[in-house]
Amino acid sequence: MMRKYLILVVLLFFFSSLLGQEKDWAVNGYLKDMQLFYFAEPTHSWTNQNLIHNRLNFKWYPSDSFVFVAEMRNRFFTGKLVGDFPNYGQFIDQDNGFWDLSTLVVDGKGAVLHAMIDRIYLDYLSGKWQFRFGRQRINWGMNLVWNPNDVFNTYAFLNFDYEERPGTDALKVQYYTSETSSLELVWQLGKHANEMAVASRFHFNQWEYDFQILGGWVEDDMVLGTGWSGDIYGGGFRGEMTWLIPRNNRTKEAVIASISGDYTFLNSLMLHGGFLYNSAGTKNPIYQMGLFEREETSPRGLSRGKYACFSQISYPVTPLLTTSLSAIVNPSDGSFVLNPSLAYSFMTNWDLLLVGQHFFGDEFTEYGDIGQAVFLRLKWSF
């Protein structure tokens, strides 16, 4: 494990030092310290976890046409939760890509150090053509909370500490048909057919709206989708719909759709609301997943319920202090999660974030019995 970790680190620093001779490279990143306090029930004892999270981003510009990118995240977990959680190291050491670029440096009872390269690709731009090969973020989502069109890199809104989002090992070819439209083709690498994907997207602008149409084969499904992004009287108006048609009996057919609107007033008060429909979801009792279990990587997993509603209000009290309160509700079973936050930038490149995730509902509801969590995070960007 240590040898594998050293190879990852040496690879990044080799490129940065070698390429630095010509001064055509850039390095940045951040260092975070986040404390988590959690309890499942008010009468239960609290547990805690501390996370030191470091990210290193390297870019090399050998010419006007080529860019090489390598980005790495290192996470060091300690605390009672790490010791109490069975096989915590194996739980977080997940790399679903074609290449295994993830490793456990330390896998102890009360401490886990995990390292992962989640971006490493070569980008080539020539005229209207762009080619990118390697682990990259393929972002097809247009909505702000739920993205059914994001078939390659599905993620959860509550996973706030991973701003970069997961990457995909793929070849992406993009042709810019005009200044506001493009045709994109993605081939996702995989060892087996159910890990591969070949999909395309046409993105264009009409009536001052951005539209997209996408389709193809993504792992176990044939995919067809569409989305839009624009505004109505100065307020954002977005939506996405994806139809997943199984290629085998491992999954079931599903239609996932989301729509949202947001508006920012002159005093910077922002209101945001959204709705999600998942035909593969249920209105029946739901098995309790728990706060720390893995998320579904398919758009089917955006909600385990058939319906979900989102609302958010945020306001910058001062230019350096922003408050926010959001909620996700399952209208079928009445369960919900409240997500208050307070963000403060107290110094250049230094930020403090306080986040709550409070789950409420009866037994066997989507958000019931999950518990209460509070996160306090200090971040230094460089």
N, C-alpha and C positions, 0 to 999 in steps of 0.2 A: 504493500500500500504506500509506504513512504517513497519507494522508488518511483511509483507511478505519479505521485504528487510532485516530486522533484522534476520529473520530465515535463509536466505541465508548466511549472514555474520557469524552468530554464528555457523552454520554448518561447514564452512571451518575452523574457528579458533578453534572450538572444536576438530576437528581431529588433527590439527597441535599441539595444546597444549597437548592433550592426548598422541599422538604418540611420541611427543618430549621427553617423559620420557626415552625412550630407544635409543634416538639419531639415529634412523634409518629413518629419514625423511629429506626432503629438501624443501626450500622455495625460490622462486625467482619471478621476475616480472619486471615491468617497470612503469614509470610515464611520460606521454607526455603532452605537451601543444602545440596545433596546432591552428593557426589563418588562417581563410579562408577569402579571398576577392573575390567577385563575381559581375559581371554585365552581363545582358542579351544582351544589345546593348551598343555600345560606347557612345551613346547620353543619356543613362539612368543613373540614380544614382547608385553608388556602394552600395553593402550591405556587411555585414561581419558576421562572426560567430567565436566564440572561443570555443574550445573543450579541456577540461582537461580529459585525458584518463588514467586510472590506471588499471593495470592487476596484479593479484595475482595467482601464480602457486604453488600448494602443491603436494608433492609426499611422499608416505609412503611405506617402504619396510619391511613388517612384516616377510618375509622369502625370500629365494632365488627364490621361485616360484611365489609369489604374489606381485603385485604392486597396490596401490590405488592412483588414480589421481583425483584432484579436482582443477579446474581453473575458475577464475571469472574475468569479466571485468566490470568496473564502468566508465560511461561517463557522464560528466557534460557539457551541452551545454548552452551557453549564446550568446547574440548579437542580432542585428537587424533582421537577417534572422529567428531566432527562433520566434520572435514576429510576423513577417510578414507571416510566413508559417502557413496555417490553420491546427490546430490539430497536431502540430509538435510532441508532446509527443506520441500520438497514432501511428503516422507514424513510429517512430523508435522502438516502443515497440512491436516487432514482434518475437514470438517464435513459429516456425513451428514444434517443436518436439512433442513427445508423452507426455512428462512432460512440464508443463509451469514453466520454471525456470527464467523467465524474469519479471521485475517489474519496474514501474515508482515510484521513491521515491518522486520526485518533478515534478509537471506538471504545470508550470506557463506560463504566457504570454511571458515572456522573458528569462526564465530559465527552463531547464529540466535536471533532474538527473535520469539516467537509469542504472540499475544493472542487470547482467545476468550471470548465470553459464553456460558456453558453453562447458565445459568438466567435466564430473564426471563419472568415470568408475573403474571397478575392472578388473585387468589383471592377468591371470594365465598361466604360461608356464611350461610344463612338457614334456621333451624329444622333439619330433617333433611336439607336439601339443601346440597350443596357443588359449586361450579362453579370450574374452574381452566383458564385458557387461556394458552398460551404454551409456552416451553421449560421443561420440568419433569422431575423424576425420577419415573418410574412404576415403583415397586418392588413386583413381585408375587412375589418370591422369599421362601421360608420357611426354606430350608436355610442353613447357615453358609458353605459352600465352593462347591458347585455348585448353580445355580438354574435348572433347566429351565423353570420357570414364569415366569422373568423374560424374557419374550419381547420386550420393548421395549428393555431396557437391559442386554443380556448383557455380562458382564465376566469377566476372568480373576483367579483368586486371587493369582497372582504379581504382578499390577499393584498393588502395595501403596501406591504414592505418590499414587494418585487416590482418596482416601477418599470423595469426593462421588459418584463414578460418573457416566457419561454421562447426558445429558438427551434428551428427546424433544419435538418440536414437535407439540403435540396439544391437544385439548379433552377434559377429563376431567369427567364428571358422576358424582357419588356421592350415593346416597340411603341414609341410615342407618335400616335397618328396625328396629333395636333398639340397646341399648347395646353389644352384642357382635357385631352382624352388619351387613353393608352390601352394597349392590348398586352396582357400578361399571361405567360405560361409557366407553370411550376411543376417540376418533377421531384417528388420527395423520395429520397433513397430509403430502401428497406431490404432486410434480409429475406423477407417472405412477402407474399402478395398482400396479406392483411396489414402490412406495415408500410406499404408503398402508396403513392398517390400521383396522379396526373390530372391537373385541373387548370382551368384558364378563367380569366376575368377580363371583361371589357368595361372600362371606366370612362364616362363622358359627362359633359356639362350641357344642360339644356334648360332654358327658362330660368337661369340663374340658380339652378339646382345641380348638385352632383348625383349622378346615377351610376349604378353598376349592375352587371349581369354576370353570374359565374356558374360554372358547371364542371363536372368531371367525375373522376373516381378517386375517393379518399378512403384508403384503408378498407374497411368492411362495407362501405356505402358508395352508391352513386349519388351525386350531389347536384342539386339545382337550386339557385338562389338569386335574390335581387335585393337591392338596398338603395336608399336615397338620403341626402343630407342637404338642407336648405334652411330658409327662415320664413316666418309669417309675421309681418309687422314688427320686424326687428328681433323676434324670438326664434331660437333654434327649433327646427322640426326635422326629426330623423326617424328612420325605420329600416328594418331588415327582416327578411324571410328566407329560410332555408328548408328545403325538402330533402330528407335523407331516405334513400331507397336501399334496403339491404341487398347485398350481393350473395348472402348466405343466410343461414338460420341463427347466426350468432347475435344479431340485433333485430329490432323491429322497425318498421317504417315510422317516420316521425316528421312532423312539420313544426318548426320552431320559429316564432315570429316575435319581434319586439318593436315598440314604438315609443318615442319620447319627445318631450318638449321642454325647453328651458328659456328663461328670460332674465336678463340682468337690468336692473333699474339704474337710474342716473346716480343714485347714492351707492352703487355697487352691490346692493342686495341682490342675490341670485336665487331664483326658484327653479326647481327641476323636478319633473315627474315622468314616470315611465311605466310601461306594462309589458309583461312577457307571457306568451302562450306557448305551451309545450304539449303537443298531442301525446307524447310518450310519458308525460307525467301522470300523476294520480290525484284524485280527490279523496282517496281512501286513506286509512291510517298508514303512516310511514315509519319504517324502521329507523331508529335513532342512529344517525351517522356519527355524531360527535364532532367537536371543534377541530380535532387534530387528525382526522382521517383524511385520506387522499381524495382529491377532487376527480371527477370524470373529465377525461381529456376530449370528449366529443361535445358538440353543442347540446346534445341530449342532457348533459349534466349541468346546464346553466340553472336549472331548477328541478327538484324532484317532484314538486307539485305541478299540477296542470296549469295553474295561473300564479303570477307573482306581480305585485305592485311595488313601485319604488317612488319615494318622495325625498326631497332634499331642500334645505334652506341653508345658505351660507352668507356670511357678512364679514367684510374686513373692518374690524373695530378701529384699527389704525393701519397704516401701510405695512406695518411689521407684524400685526396680530390678526389672525383670521379665525373665526368660529364657524362651525358647521354642525348640522344635525341631519342625519339621513335615516330612513327606515325602509325595510323590506318586509312585505306582508304577504302571507299565503291566505287569500280570501276564502279558500275552501275549508280550511281547518282553524282559521283564526290565529295561528301562530305568527310571530313577527320577531324581527331583530332591530334594535335601536343602535345607531352608530354615531355617537357624538364625537367631535374632535376639536382640538385647539392647537393651532400652529403658530409658532412665534419665531421670527428671525431676529435674534438678539445681537448678531454680529455678522460681518461679512463672511459668507461661506459657512456660517454656523446656524443650525436650525434645531428647534425643540418642538416635539410633537407629542401630544397626549391624545390617545384614542381609546374609546370604549366600545366593546361589542357585547351587547346584552340581549340574551335570547329568552323569549317568553312563549309559553304555550302549554297545552295539556300533553299528557303522555301519548306517544305515537303520532304527534304532529311534526311538521317539518322542522320547526325551530324550538319545539318544546324540549325541556330537560337537557339542553346542550350546556347551559351554564353561563357564567359571567366572566368576562375577561377585560383587563385594563392594560394598555401598553403605554410605556413612556420611552420615547426614543430621542437620542441626541445624535445629530448628524453633522459631520464636517466634510465639506466638498473641497477637492483640490484639483 
